[in-house]
Amino acid sequence: MSPLARIRAVAPPSALAAGLIAVTVGVTSAAALVFTAARAAGADAREVSSWMLALGVGIAVTSVGLSLRHKAPILTSWSTPGAALLATSLSGVSMGKAVGAFVFCGVLIMVSGLTGWFARIMDRIPVPLASALLGGVLLEFGTGLFSQMGGSFAIAFPVFVLYLLARRLLPRYAVLIALGGGVVASVLIGGWHLERIQLSLAQPVFTAPEFDWKVLISVGVPLFVVTMASQNLPGVAVLRGSGYEAPISPVLTWTGAVQTVLAPFGAFGINLAAMTAAICTGDGAHPDRRRRYLAAAWAGVFYLCVGLLGATVASLLTAMPHALVLAVAGVGLLATIEASLATALSDPASREAAVVTFLATASGVTLLGIGSAFWGLLAGVLTSVIASAGRRRRATTSAPEPDPSPDPSPESALEPEQTPQAVTATSRTPERTSA
């Protein structure tokens, strides 16, 4: 094999593009929340960059390690709902106590993986409901492509058209071509603000954890619940909806362990990615689904670069047109949304529950600090249970009732003209004939 062939085998262009898009979408949609959460805990500029470094290293280690180990596109990320929760709950909490809550959350995630209780729950979720959950989670990105055409038509429309043309001519590089066209279009209309970009490297800042039971209960436990319900739950649904049976318990054990180790440096939550993971599990990542793990592994490498650059990434995000990010994410997820809806509606018996799951998840409702993915799945399971009970009751009601009359005697079971004597005579006839 030539050196060029080796490079293409390890770093296929489609996998590189999918990994880069996944990281771009993940960072642009949540980096501001990470900065806000760090500021709420009183972090200075060095500590904020340390948070980004710890999260980048943790995501890189878990994404690359787990993807290569299990040959599946297992992409991890920071907890976006967790960052939103911390942004509102860390006010007045010292950095040491906040770090103690991060450690506590990591230990809880690790225990859930070691005991296997989360995997047992996921094994009971029907595949159509998991696919509907995935479709609901991704709907916002799918509609984002077209919603951006209202205010940023010059960026979103070229991305869409280039994607459609490339899907017919060069399907392997469709998303990459759409991304390149979007970058060119945004540059031509002056959508980039390059003056905002500043180069700087992040440095680790260690903070000794302090364990205050009030903070553990008010911050650590909600952070664990939100991470499991709003991140790990849809993350598993993305993998299973795409046909990957990755071992859930070992994955959770490793993500919890890495978070626990890196928490003193600012890693508040490392978990399975959901929306961005679908970019790495779709057809655009690689034509051979057995090789799509390379997209998640390269995404981990890109996350490491994000962590190392820290504040530079934040300035780059402010310089990039937001419409470009949403448009590229939309075309990158079209095939995944199509497949998830097809699977969700394939079984007529569970179609109603799948539709309920999809609608409730897509609604974006948040109750008790828990995102719509959990409530959508809960609504779908409730619908499925009630519908199944109704079908069983109808089946029982429509079943034919047994005849209350007593069992007929051997004599009454005979034909009218067949008396016992006639039967005896009939049975003896062959004997007389053979004689």
Secondary structure, DSSP 8 states (H G I E B T S, - for coil): --HHHHHHHHS-HHHHHHHHHHHHHHHHHHHHHHHHHHHHTT--HHHHHHHHHHHHHHHHHHHHHHHHHHTS---EEE-HHHHHHHHHH-TT--HHHHHHHHHHHHHHHHHHHHH-HHHHHHHTS-HHHHHHHHHHHHHHHHHHHHHHHHH-HHHHHHHHHHHHHHHHH-GGGHHHHHHHHHHHHHHHTT---GGG----------------HHHIIIIIHHHHHHHIIIIIHHHHHHHHHTT----HHHHHHHHHHHHHHHGGGT---EEE-SHHHHHHHSTTT-SSGGGTHHHHHHHHHHHHHHHHHTHHHHHHHHHS-HHHHHHHHHHHTHHHHHHHHHHHTS-GGGHHHHHHHHHHHHTT--BTTB-HHHHHHHHHHHHHHHHHHHHHHHHHHHS-----S----TTTTS-TT--HHHHHHHHHHHHHHH-
